[in-house]
Amino acid sequence: MAQQKKRKKTTYSYRRNPEHRKRILSWILLLILGVILFIFLSGNSSLIKLYSLHQKRNRLIEQKKALIKQNQQLSEEIEKLKNNDEYIEKMAREKYNMKKEKEEVYIINSK
C-alpha cells in the first residue's frame, strides 16, 4: 500500500510543479504556433502567395489607370483632328515639317 501511494505521488508530481507545467505549456504553445505558421506559409492560400497576388493586382490597377488616361488623350486628339483645321495644320507643321506656299522652313540642328 505504501508503494502505491508513492507511485501516485510521482505520477502526479509534474502537475504540482509549476516550472514543469510552464515548460509543457510553452512547448504546446510553440507547437501550435508552428502548425499555424506552416498552414499560413505553405499551400495554395499561403501568405506569400496572397501578398504576391496583391502586388500584382495593384500593378494591374495602375496599368489600367494609365491606359484609361492614354485612351482619353487619344480620343481627344481624334476629336481635334476631325473638327479643328488649325490643330491639323499645327500638327502637320510640327511633326512633318510641312509649310504653306511661299514659306521657308528653317531646321536648326542642336549640337
C-alpha positions in Angstrom: 0.0 0.0 0.0 2.9 2.3 0.7 4.3 1.7 -2.7 1.0 2.5 -4.4 0.8 5.9 -2.6 4.4 6.6 -3.6 3.7 5.7 -7.2 0.6 8.0 -7.3 2.7 10.8 -5.8 5.4 10.5 -8.5 3.0 10.3 -11.4 1.2 13.5 -10.5 4.2 15.4 -9.3 4.6 17.2 -12.7 1.1 18.7 -12.3 2.1 20.2 -9.0 5.4 21.5 -10.2 4.7 24.9 -11.8 8.0 25.1 -13.6 7.5 21.8 -15.3 3.9 22.8 -16.1 5.2 26.1 -17.7 7.7 24.2 -19.8 5.0 21.8 -21.1 2.6 24.7 -21.9 5.3 26.6 -23.7 6.1 23.6 -25.8 2.4 23.1 -26.6 2.1 26.8 -27.5 5.2 26.6 -29.6 3.9 23.6 -31.4 0.5 25.3 -32.1 2.3 28.4 -33.4 4.5 26.2 -35.6 1.4 24.5 -37.1 -0.3 27.8 -37.7 2.8 29.2 -39.4 3.1 26.1 -41.6 -0.5 26.4 -42.6 -0.2 30.1 -43.5 3.1 29.9 -45.2 2.5 26.8 -47.3 -0.2 25.6 -49.7 -2.4 27.3 -52.2 -3.5 30.1 -49.9 -0.2 30.9 -48.3 0.5 34.4 -47.1 3.4 34.7 -49.5 1.2 33.9 -52.5 -1.5 36.2 -51.3 1.0 39.0 -50.9 2.3 38.5 -54.5 -1.2 38.4 -55.9 -2.0 41.6 -54.0 1.1 43.3 -55.5 0.2 42.0 -59.0 -3.4 43.3 -58.6 -2.0 46.8 -57.6 0.3 46.8 -60.6 -2.6 45.9 -62.9 -4.8 48.7 -61.4 -2.1 51.2 -62.0 -1.7 50.0 -65.6 -5.4 50.2 -66.1 -5.4 53.8 -64.9 -2.6 54.7 -67.2 -4.3 53.1 -70.2 -7.6 54.9 -69.4 -5.7 58.2 -69.3 -3.9 57.4 -72.6 -7.2 56.3 -74.2 -8.8 59.7 -73.1 -5.9 61.6 -74.6 -6.1 59.7 -77.9 -9.9 60.3 -78.0 -9.4 64.0 -77.5 -6.8 64.1 -80.2 -9.1 62.2 -82.6 -11.8 64.8 -82.0 -9.4 67.6 -82.6 -8.2 66.0 -85.8 -11.8 65.5 -87.0 -13.1 69.0 -86.1 -10.2 71.5 -85.8 -8.4 72.6 -89.0 -6.0 74.8 -87.1 -4.9 71.8 -85.0 -4.3 69.7 -88.1 -2.2 72.5 -89.6 -0.2 72.8 -86.4 0.4 69.0 -86.3 1.5 69.0 -90.0 4.0 71.8 -89.4 5.4 70.4 -86.2 5.6 66.6 -86.9 6.1 66.6 -90.7 7.9 69.9 -91.4 5.2 70.9 -93.8 4.8 74.5 -95.0 2.5 76.8 -96.8 3.2 78.1 -100.3 5.9 80.8 -100.3 7.0 79.9 -96.8 10.5 78.8 -96.0 11.3 76.3 -93.3 14.5 76.6 -91.3 15.6 73.5 -89.5 18.2 74.2 -86.8 20.3 71.2 -85.6 21.2 71.4 -82.0 24.6 70.1 -81.0 
